[in-house]
Amino acid sequence: MSEQDRELASMDQASAGRHQVVESVIQEVIDGLGRDAEGRDPYDVQADLTAALAERGIGEQPPRWLDAVSSALSDGRRYVEDTRQAEPPA
């Protein structure tokens, strides 16, 4: 069981629901940025990612996560944060 799964298992229903909404918003931001990120400098993608998350009310994220997402998008790969949305959007 992953650390995230343990955290979700210990949450009450309302907290788990809020967590899922946040994950969904984060995935929407990632997918939106991913459309134009391939070939861009990962630092520029990271700046855009941070700004887009802040605009959606998502607070500061761990630097290693930001690096991973930005690098994936810059390389033309899709980063999946919300596993319920693992299939690429149509």
Biopython code that builds the backbone (N, CA, C, O; Angstrom):
import numpy as np
from Bio.PDB.StructureBuilder import StructureBuilder

atoms = [
    (1, "MET", "N", (0.858, -1.178, 0.000)),
    (1, "MET", "CA", (0.000, 0.000, 0.000)),
    (1, "MET", "C", (0.899, 1.234, 0.000)),
    (1, "MET", "O", (1.841, 1.332, 0.786)),
    (2, "SER", "N", (0.594, 2.168, -0.889)),
    (2, "SER", "CA", (1.413, 3.378, -0.976)),
    (2, "SER", "C", (1.106, 4.320, 0.179)),
    (2, "SER", "O", (0.091, 4.190, 0.863)),
    (3, "GLU", "N", (2.009, 5.270, 0.374)),
    (3, "GLU", "CA", (1.814, 6.274, 1.420)),
    (3, "GLU", "C", (0.517, 7.054, 1.185)),
    (3, "GLU", "O", (-0.216, 7.345, 2.130)),
    (4, "GLN", "N", (0.241, 7.388, -0.067)),
    (4, "GLN", "CA", (-0.979, 8.127, -0.390)),
    (4, "GLN", "C", (-2.214, 7.287, -0.056)),
    (4, "GLN", "O", (-3.194, 7.811, 0.474)),
    (5, "ASP", "N", (-2.171, 5.991, -0.363)),
    (5, "ASP", "CA", (-3.301, 5.121, -0.049)),
    (5, "ASP", "C", (-3.537, 5.054, 1.455)),
    (5, "ASP", "O", (-4.684, 5.033, 1.902)),
    (6, "ARG", "N", (-2.466, 5.019, 2.235)),
    (6, "ARG", "CA", (-2.615, 5.011, 3.693)),
    (6, "ARG", "C", (-3.264, 6.293, 4.180)),
    (6, "ARG", "O", (-4.126, 6.266, 5.059)),
    (7, "GLU", "N", (-2.848, 7.416, 3.608)),
    (7, "GLU", "CA", (-3.434, 8.697, 3.998)),
    (7, "GLU", "C", (-4.917, 8.730, 3.643)),
    (7, "GLU", "O", (-5.734, 9.172, 4.450)),
    (8, "LEU", "N", (-5.271, 8.272, 2.456)),
    (8, "LEU", "CA", (-6.673, 8.249, 2.044)),
    (8, "LEU", "C", (-7.489, 7.329, 2.934)),
    (8, "LEU", "O", (-8.627, 7.651, 3.273)),
    (9, "ALA", "N", (-6.929, 6.191, 3.317)),
    (9, "ALA", "CA", (-7.648, 5.237, 4.153)),
    (9, "ALA", "C", (-7.961, 5.812, 5.528)),
    (9, "ALA", "O", (-8.949, 5.424, 6.151)),
    (10, "SER", "N", (-7.137, 6.726, 6.001)),
    (10, "SER", "CA", (-7.363, 7.298, 7.327)),
    (10, "SER", "C", (-8.268, 8.529, 7.304)),
    (10, "SER", "O", (-8.621, 9.050, 8.362)),
    (11, "MET", "N", (-8.649, 9.002, 6.111)),
    (11, "MET", "CA", (-9.490, 10.197, 6.001)),
    (11, "MET", "C", (-10.961, 9.855, 6.195)),
    (11, "MET", "O", (-11.415, 8.762, 5.856)),
    (12, "ASP", "N", (-11.698, 10.821, 6.752)),
    (12, "ASP", "CA", (-13.141, 10.640, 6.788)),
    (12, "ASP", "C", (-13.691, 10.881, 5.382)),
    (12, "ASP", "O", (-12.960, 11.335, 4.501)),
    (13, "GLN", "N", (-14.958, 10.584, 5.170)),
    (13, "GLN", "CA", (-15.564, 10.654, 3.840)),
    (13, "GLN", "C", (-15.462, 12.055, 3.234)),
    (13, "GLN", "O", (-15.151, 12.192, 2.051)),
    (14, "ALA", "N", (-15.717, 13.088, 4.022)),
    (14, "ALA", "CA", (-15.672, 14.460, 3.507)),
    (14, "ALA", "C", (-14.256, 14.843, 3.084)),
    (14, "ALA", "O", (-14.068, 15.461, 2.036)),
    (15, "SER", "N", (-13.266, 14.481, 3.888)),
    (15, "SER", "CA", (-11.875, 14.796, 3.549)),
    (15, "SER", "C", (-11.434, 14.044, 2.304)),
    (15, "SER", "O", (-10.749, 14.603, 1.448)),
    (16, "ALA", "N", (-11.824, 12.776, 2.200)),
    (16, "ALA", "CA", (-11.474, 11.986, 1.021)),
    (16, "ALA", "C", (-12.120, 12.586, -0.225)),
    (16, "ALA", "O", (-11.504, 12.613, -1.290)),
    (17, "GLY", "N", (-13.332, 13.058, -0.101)),
    (17, "GLY", "CA", (-14.014, 13.689, -1.229)),
    (17, "GLY", "C", (-13.309, 14.959, -1.673)),
    (17, "GLY", "O", (-13.142, 15.190, -2.870)),
    (18, "ARG", "N", (-12.894, 15.784, -0.721)),
    (18, "ARG", "CA", (-12.161, 17.010, -1.055)),
    (18, "ARG", "C", (-10.836, 16.674, -1.722)),
    (18, "ARG", "O", (-10.428, 17.338, -2.674)),
    (19, "HIS", "N", (-10.167, 15.643, -1.221)),
    (19, "HIS", "CA", (-8.891, 15.215, -1.798)),
    (19, "HIS", "C", (-9.082, 14.801, -3.263)),
    (19, "HIS", "O", (-8.268, 15.151, -4.118)),
    (20, "GLN", "N", (-10.143, 14.067, -3.547)),
    (20, "GLN", "CA", (-10.399, 13.634, -4.914)),
    (20, "GLN", "C", (-10.699, 14.814, -5.828)),
    (20, "GLN", "O", (-10.299, 14.813, -6.992)),
    (21, "VAL", "N", (-11.396, 15.819, -5.313)),
    (21, "VAL", "CA", (-11.673, 17.020, -6.115)),
    (21, "VAL", "C", (-10.366, 17.734, -6.437)),
    (21, "VAL", "O", (-10.150, 18.155, -7.574)),
    (22, "VAL", "N", (-9.502, 17.869, -5.447)),
    (22, "VAL", "CA", (-8.213, 18.533, -5.659)),
    (22, "VAL", "C", (-7.383, 17.754, -6.675)),
    (22, "VAL", "O", (-6.791, 18.349, -7.575)),
    (23, "GLU", "N", (-7.335, 16.421, -6.541)),
    (23, "GLU", "CA", (-6.591, 15.608, -7.509)),
    (23, "GLU", "C", (-7.120, 15.817, -8.917)),
    (23, "GLU", "O", (-6.343, 15.901, -9.868)),
    (24, "SER", "N", (-8.426, 15.902, -9.056)),
    (24, "SER", "CA", (-9.045, 16.100, -10.369)),
    (24, "SER", "C", (-8.658, 17.456, -10.953)),
    (24, "SER", "O", (-8.355, 17.557, -12.142)),
    (25, "VAL", "N", (-8.666, 18.491, -10.127)),
    (25, "VAL", "CA", (-8.275, 19.828, -10.589)),
    (25, "VAL", "C", (-6.803, 19.829, -11.006)),
    (25, "VAL", "O", (-6.447, 20.398, -12.038)),
    (26, "ILE", "N", (-5.958, 19.196, -10.207)),
    (26, "ILE", "CA", (-4.535, 19.115, -10.540)),
    (26, "ILE", "C", (-4.353, 18.412, -11.880)),
    (26, "ILE", "O", (-3.552, 18.852, -12.704)),
    (27, "GLN", "N", (-5.095, 17.315, -12.107)),
    (27, "GLN", "CA", (-4.980, 16.591, -13.375)),
    (27, "GLN", "C", (-5.423, 17.459, -14.541)),
    (27, "GLN", "O", (-4.803, 17.430, -15.604)),
    (28, "GLU", "N", (-6.490, 18.232, -14.356)),
    (28, "GLU", "CA", (-6.953, 19.134, -15.417)),
    (28, "GLU", "C", (-5.873, 20.153, -15.772)),
    (28, "GLU", "O", (-5.645, 20.437, -16.948)),
    (29, "VAL", "N", (-5.209, 20.701, -14.756)),
    (29, "VAL", "CA", (-4.140, 21.672, -14.986)),
    (29, "VAL", "C", (-2.987, 21.007, -15.736)),
    (29, "VAL", "O", (-2.471, 21.564, -16.704)),
    (30, "ILE", "N", (-2.586, 19.820, -15.291)),
    (30, "ILE", "CA", (-1.487, 19.103, -15.935)),
    (30, "ILE", "C", (-1.823, 18.827, -17.400)),
    (30, "ILE", "O", (-1.010, 19.081, -18.289)),
    (31, "ASP", "N", (-3.023, 18.307, -17.641)),
    (31, "ASP", "CA", (-3.409, 17.987, -19.020)),
    (31, "ASP", "C", (-3.486, 19.243, -19.888)),
    (31, "ASP", "O", (-3.100, 19.220, -21.056)),
    (32, "GLY", "N", (-3.981, 20.325, -19.319)),
    (32, "GLY", "CA", (-4.046, 21.575, -20.079)),
    (32, "GLY", "C", (-2.673, 22.072, -20.470)),
    (32, "GLY", "O", (-2.464, 22.482, -21.612)),
    (33, "LEU", "N", (-1.737, 22.043, -19.544)),
    (33, "LEU", "CA", (-0.369, 22.479, -19.845)),
    (33, "LEU", "C", (0.331, 21.516, -20.794)),
    (33, "LEU", "O", (1.149, 21.924, -21.618)),
    (34, "GLY", "N", (0.004, 20.245, -20.671)),
    (34, "GLY", "CA", (0.662, 19.231, -21.484)),
    (34, "GLY", "C", (0.409, 19.377, -22.969)),
    (34, "GLY", "O", (1.198, 18.891, -23.780)),
    (35, "ARG", "N", (-0.667, 20.031, -23.341)),
    (35, "ARG", "CA", (-0.982, 20.182, -24.760)),
    (35, "ARG", "C", (0.084, 20.972, -25.510)),
    (35, "ARG", "O", (0.302, 20.743, -26.700)),
    (36, "ASP", "N", (0.754, 21.904, -24.821)),
    (36, "ASP", "CA", (1.734, 22.782, -25.480)),
    (36, "ASP", "C", (3.126, 22.712, -24.855)),
    (36, "ASP", "O", (3.978, 23.547, -25.155)),
    (37, "ALA", "N", (3.364, 21.732, -23.997)),
    (37, "ALA", "CA", (4.615, 21.722, -23.231)),
    (37, "ALA", "C", (5.768, 20.983, -23.901)),
    (37, "ALA", "O", (6.930, 21.224, -23.574)),
    (38, "GLU", "N", (5.463, 20.095, -24.825)),
    (38, "GLU", "CA", (6.531, 19.278, -25.411)),
    (38, "GLU", "C", (7.591, 20.163, -26.063)),
    (38, "GLU", "O", (7.282, 21.037, -26.873)),
    (39, "GLY", "N", (8.847, 19.913, -25.689)),
    (39, "GLY", "CA", (9.973, 20.647, -26.243)),
    (39, "GLY", "C", (10.299, 21.941, -25.522)),
    (39, "GLY", "O", (11.336, 22.553, -25.781)),
    (40, "ARG", "N", (9.432, 22.360, -24.626)),
    (40, "ARG", "CA", (9.702, 23.589, -23.875)),
    (40, "ARG", "C", (10.686, 23.318, -22.743)),
    (40, "ARG", "O", (10.855, 22.177, -22.313)),
    (41, "ASP", "N", (11.319, 24.358, -22.275)),
    (41, "ASP", "CA", (12.237, 24.258, -21.137)),
    (41, "ASP", "C", (11.431, 23.830, -19.900)),
    (41, "ASP", "O", (10.418, 24.451, -19.577)),
    (42, "PRO", "N", (11.877, 22.772, -19.208)),
    (42, "PRO", "CA", (11.148, 22.303, -18.027)),
    (42, "PRO", "C", (10.956, 23.384, -16.951)),
    (42, "PRO", "O", (9.953, 23.375, -16.238)),
    (43, "TYR", "N", (11.904, 24.305, -16.837)),
    (43, "TYR", "CA", (11.764, 25.373, -15.833)),
    (43, "TYR", "C", (10.623, 26.316, -16.197)),
    (43, "TYR", "O", (9.916, 26.811, -15.319)),
    (44, "ASP", "N", (10.445, 26.563, -17.493)),
    (44, "ASP", "CA", (9.319, 27.391, -17.936)),
    (44, "ASP", "C", (7.999, 26.665, -17.706)),
    (44, "ASP", "O", (7.018, 27.269, -17.272)),
    (45, "VAL", "N", (7.979, 25.366, -17.998)),
    (45, "VAL", "CA", (6.776, 24.563, -17.763)),
    (45, "VAL", "C", (6.450, 24.564, -16.264)),
    (45, "VAL", "O", (5.289, 24.686, -15.874)),
    (46, "GLN", "N", (7.473, 24.428, -15.443)),
    (46, "GLN", "CA", (7.267, 24.416, -13.991)),
    (46, "GLN", "C", (6.686, 25.746, -13.514)),
    (46, "GLN", "O", (5.792, 25.756, -12.668)),
    (47, "ALA", "N", (7.169, 26.843, -14.033)),
    (47, "ALA", "CA", (6.633, 28.156, -13.660)),
    (47, "ALA", "C", (5.164, 28.267, -14.060)),
    (47, "ALA", "O", (4.340, 28.771, -13.296)),
    (48, "ASP", "N", (4.844, 27.792, -15.262)),
    (48, "ASP", "CA", (3.450, 27.818, -15.716)),
    (48, "ASP", "C", (2.576, 26.896, -14.867)),
    (48, "ASP", "O", (1.439, 27.238, -14.544)),
    (49, "LEU", "N", (3.106, 25.734, -14.509)),
    (49, "LEU", "CA", (2.380, 24.783, -13.681)),
    (49, "LEU", "C", (2.073, 25.388, -12.310)),
    (49, "LEU", "O", (0.946, 25.299, -11.823)),
    (50, "THR", "N", (3.073, 25.996, -11.701)),
    (50, "THR", "CA", (2.889, 26.606, -10.390)),
    (50, "THR", "C", (1.847, 27.716, -10.449)),
    (50, "THR", "O", (0.988, 27.818, -9.573)),
    (51, "ALA", "N", (1.926, 28.539, -11.478)),
    (51, "ALA", "CA", (0.974, 29.642, -11.630)),
    (51, "ALA", "C", (-0.442, 29.123, -11.880)),
    (51, "ALA", "O", (-1.402, 29.630, -11.300)),
    (52, "ALA", "N", (-0.570, 28.118, -12.739)),
    (52, "ALA", "CA", (-1.893, 27.582, -13.055)),
    (52, "ALA", "C", (-2.531, 26.916, -11.841)),
    (52, "ALA", "O", (-3.736, 27.041, -11.625)),
    (53, "LEU", "N", (-1.732, 26.214, -11.052)),
    (53, "LEU", "CA", (-2.260, 25.609, -9.828)),
    (53, "LEU", "C", (-2.721, 26.683, -8.854)),
    (53, "LEU", "O", (-3.785, 26.562, -8.246)),
    (54, "ALA", "N", (-1.926, 27.726, -8.706)),
    (54, "ALA", "CA", (-2.291, 28.818, -7.793)),
    (54, "ALA", "C", (-3.592, 29.488, -8.243)),
    (54, "ALA", "O", (-4.434, 29.837, -7.416)),
    (55, "GLU", "N", (-3.749, 29.664, -9.558)),
    (55, "GLU", "CA", (-4.976, 30.265, -10.085)),
    (55, "GLU", "C", (-6.203, 29.423, -9.752)),
    (55, "GLU", "O", (-7.306, 29.954, -9.617)),
    (56, "ARG", "N", (-6.015, 28.117, -9.621)),
    (56, "ARG", "CA", (-7.124, 27.210, -9.314)),
    (56, "ARG", "C", (-7.268, 26.964, -7.818)),
    (56, "ARG", "O", (-8.076, 26.140, -7.390)),
    (57, "GLY", "N", (-6.470, 27.693, -7.022)),
    (57, "GLY", "CA", (-6.578, 27.573, -5.570)),
    (57, "GLY", "C", (-5.806, 26.429, -4.962)),
    (57, "GLY", "O", (-6.037, 26.062, -3.810)),
    (58, "ILE", "N", (-4.881, 25.856, -5.729)),
    (58, "ILE", "CA", (-4.050, 24.758, -5.235)),
    (58, "ILE", "C", (-2.763, 25.359, -4.696)),
    (58, "ILE", "O", (-2.053, 26.069, -5.408)),
    (59, "GLY", "N", (-2.469, 25.072, -3.444)),
    (59, "GLY", "CA", (-1.304, 25.645, -2.789)),
    (59, "GLY", "C", (0.013, 25.075, -3.283)),
    (59, "GLY", "O", (0.059, 24.284, -4.226)),
    (60, "GLU", "N", (1.056, 25.487, -2.635)),
    (60, "GLU", "CA", (2.422, 25.102, -2.991)),
    (60, "GLU", "C", (2.570, 23.580, -3.004)),
    (60, "GLU", "O", (2.043, 22.880, -2.141)),
    (61, "GLN", "N", (3.298, 23.091, -4.004)),
    (61, "GLN", "CA", (3.525, 21.656, -4.169)),
    (61, "GLN", "C", (5.000, 21.333, -3.925)),
    (61, "GLN", "O", (5.851, 22.216, -4.038)),
    (62, "PRO", "N", (5.307, 20.082, -3.594)),
    (62, "PRO", "CA", (6.691, 19.686, -3.338)),
    (62, "PRO", "C", (7.566, 19.910, -4.574)),
    (62, "PRO", "O", (7.151, 19.595, -5.689)),
    (63, "PRO", "N", (8.766, 20.449, -4.386)),
    (63, "PRO", "CA", (9.669, 20.715, -5.510)),
    (63, "PRO", "C", (9.953, 19.480, -6.371)),
    (63, "PRO", "O", (9.996, 19.588, -7.596)),
    (64, "ARG", "N", (10.146, 18.319, -5.757)),
    (64, "ARG", "CA", (10.440, 17.107, -6.538)),
    (64, "ARG", "C", (9.253, 16.726, -7.415)),
    (64, "ARG", "O", (9.445, 16.256, -8.536)),
    (65, "TRP", "N", (8.036, 16.919, -6.928)),
    (65, "TRP", "CA", (6.846, 16.628, -7.726)),
    (65, "TRP", "C", (6.762, 17.598, -8.900)),
    (65, "TRP", "O", (6.502, 17.189, -10.032)),
    (66, "LEU", "N", (6.982, 18.879, -8.632)),
    (66, "LEU", "CA", (6.963, 19.881, -9.701)),
    (66, "LEU", "C", (8.000, 19.551, -10.774)),
    (66, "LEU", "O", (7.720, 19.665, -11.967)),
    (67, "ASP", "N", (9.189, 19.144, -10.350)),
    (67, "ASP", "CA", (10.244, 18.754, -11.301)),
    (67, "ASP", "C", (9.801, 17.560, -12.146)),
    (67, "ASP", "O", (9.985, 17.553, -13.363)),
    (68, "ALA", "N", (9.222, 16.557, -11.500)),
    (68, "ALA", "CA", (8.799, 15.350, -12.217)),
    (68, "ALA", "C", (7.718, 15.657, -13.251)),
    (68, "ALA", "O", (7.787, 15.201, -14.392)),
    (69, "VAL", "N", (6.725, 16.431, -12.839)),
    (69, "VAL", "CA", (5.634, 16.765, -13.755)),
    (69, "VAL", "C", (6.158, 17.607, -14.911)),
    (69, "VAL", "O", (5.854, 17.328, -16.070)),
    (70, "SER", "N", (6.932, 18.622, -14.606)),
    (70, "SER", "CA", (7.456, 19.520, -15.640)),
    (70, "SER", "C", (8.348, 18.787, -16.628)),
    (70, "SER", "O", (8.273, 19.021, -17.834)),
    (71, "SER", "N", (9.182, 17.909, -16.123)),
    (71, "SER", "CA", (10.069, 17.135, -17.003)),
    (71, "SER", "C", (9.266, 16.210, -17.909)),
    (71, "SER", "O", (9.548, 16.104, -19.103)),
    (72, "ALA", "N", (8.268, 15.543, -17.344)),
    (72, "ALA", "CA", (7.431, 14.647, -18.149)),
    (72, "ALA", "C", (6.730, 15.420, -19.261)),
    (72, "ALA", "O", (6.749, 14.999, -20.418)),
    (73, "LEU", "N", (6.115, 16.539, -18.919)),
    (73, "LEU", "CA", (5.387, 17.325, -19.912)),
    (73, "LEU", "C", (6.334, 17.866, -20.980)),
    (73, "LEU", "O", (6.005, 17.856, -22.166)),
    (74, "SER", "N", (7.495, 18.331, -20.569)),
    (74, "SER", "CA", (8.478, 18.858, -21.503)),
    (74, "SER", "C", (8.964, 17.783, -22.473)),
    (74, "SER", "O", (9.288, 18.070, -23.626)),
    (75, "ASP", "N", (9.010, 16.541, -21.990)),
    (75, "ASP", "CA", (9.422, 15.408, -22.824)),
    (75, "ASP", "C", (8.282, 14.874, -23.690)),
    (75, "ASP", "O", (8.482, 13.945, -24.473)),
    (76, "GLY", "N", (7.094, 15.452, -23.554)),
    (76, "GLY", "CA", (5.958, 15.008, -24.352)),
    (76, "GLY", "C", (5.197, 13.842, -23.756)),
    (76, "GLY", "O", (4.391, 13.210, -24.438)),
    (77, "ARG", "N", (5.449, 13.549, -22.478)),
    (77, "ARG", "CA", (4.761, 12.458, -21.800)),
    (77, "ARG", "C", (3.628, 13.008, -20.940)),
    (77, "ARG", "O", (3.704, 14.134, -20.446)),
    (78, "ARG", "N", (2.591, 12.219, -20.765)),
    (78, "ARG", "CA", (1.479, 12.619, -19.906)),
    (78, "ARG", "C", (1.798, 12.187, -18.485)),
    (78, "ARG", "O", (2.224, 11.055, -18.256)),
    (79, "TYR", "N", (1.593, 13.083, -17.532)),
    (79, "TYR", "CA", (1.787, 12.778, -16.126)),
    (79, "TYR", "C", (0.415, 12.538, -15.513)),
    (79, "TYR", "O", (-0.470, 13.387, -15.619)),
    (80, "VAL", "N", (0.232, 11.388, -14.872)),
    (80, "VAL", "CA", (-1.061, 11.054, -14.274)),
    (80, "VAL", "C", (-0.975, 11.232, -12.766)),
    (80, "VAL", "O", (-0.262, 10.501, -12.080)),
    (81, "GLU", "N", (-1.702, 12.202, -12.269)),
    (81, "GLU", "CA", (-1.818, 12.464, -10.838)),
    (81, "GLU", "C", (-3.070, 11.792, -10.288)),
    (81, "GLU", "O", (-3.049, 11.193, -9.212)),
    (82, "ASP", "N", (-4.150, 11.898, -11.036)),
    (82, "ASP", "CA", (-5.437, 11.337, -10.616)),
    (82, "ASP", "C", (-5.632, 10.031, -11.365)),
    (82, "ASP", "O", (-5.989, 10.029, -12.543)),
    (83, "THR", "N", (-5.396, 8.917, -10.680)),
    (83, "THR", "CA", (-5.434, 7.616, -11.339)),
    (83, "THR", "C", (-6.816, 7.270, -11.887)),
    (83, "THR", "O", (-6.934, 6.377, -12.727)),
    (84, "ARG", "N", (-7.845, 7.946, -11.437)),
    (84, "ARG", "CA", (-9.186, 7.742, -12.002)),
    (84, "ARG", "C", (-9.247, 8.268, -13.419)),
    (84, "ARG", "O", (-10.163, 7.930, -14.169)),
    (85, "GLN", "N", (-8.281, 9.094, -13.796)),
    (85, "GLN", "CA", (-8.229, 9.665, -15.137)),
    (85, "GLN", "C", (-7.013, 9.147, -15.904)),
    (85, "GLN", "O", (-6.415, 9.873, -16.697)),
    (86, "ALA", "N", (-6.657, 7.893, -15.662)),
    (86, "ALA", "CA", (-5.433, 7.335, -16.257)),
    (86, "ALA", "C", (-5.495, 7.261, -17.775)),
    (86, "ALA", "O", (-4.456, 7.334, -18.430)),
    (87, "GLU", "N", (-6.665, 7.119, -18.344)),
    (87, "GLU", "CA", (-6.787, 7.110, -19.796)),
    (87, "GLU", "C", (-6.670, 8.535, -20.312)),
    (87, "GLU", "O", (-7.231, 9.450, -19.709)),
    (88, "PRO", "N", (-5.958, 8.746, -21.408)),
    (88, "PRO", "CA", (-5.827, 10.107, -21.961)),
    (88, "PRO", "C", (-7.200, 10.690, -22.305)),
    (88, "PRO", "O", (-8.100, 9.962, -22.722)),
    (89, "PRO", "N", (-7.355, 12.002, -22.127)),
    (89, "PRO", "CA", (-8.624, 12.623, -22.474)),
    (89, "PRO", "C", (-8.875, 12.517, -23.971)),
    (89, "PRO", "O", (-7.942, 12.548, -24.774)),
    (90, "ALA", "N", (-10.138, 12.392, -24.333)),
    (90, "ALA", "CA", (-10.510, 12.252, -25.755)),
    (90, "ALA", "C", (-10.325, 13.542, -26.516)),
    (90, "ALA", "O", (-10.591, 13.595, -27.717)),
]
sb = StructureBuilder()
sb.init_structure("model")
sb.init_model(0)
sb.init_chain("A")
sb.init_seg("    ")
for serial, (resi, resn, name, xyz) in enumerate(atoms, 1):
    if name == "N":
        sb.init_residue(resn, " ", resi, " ")
    sb.init_atom(name, np.array(xyz, "f"), 0.0, 1.0, " ", f" {name:<3s}", serial, name[0])
structure = sb.get_structure()
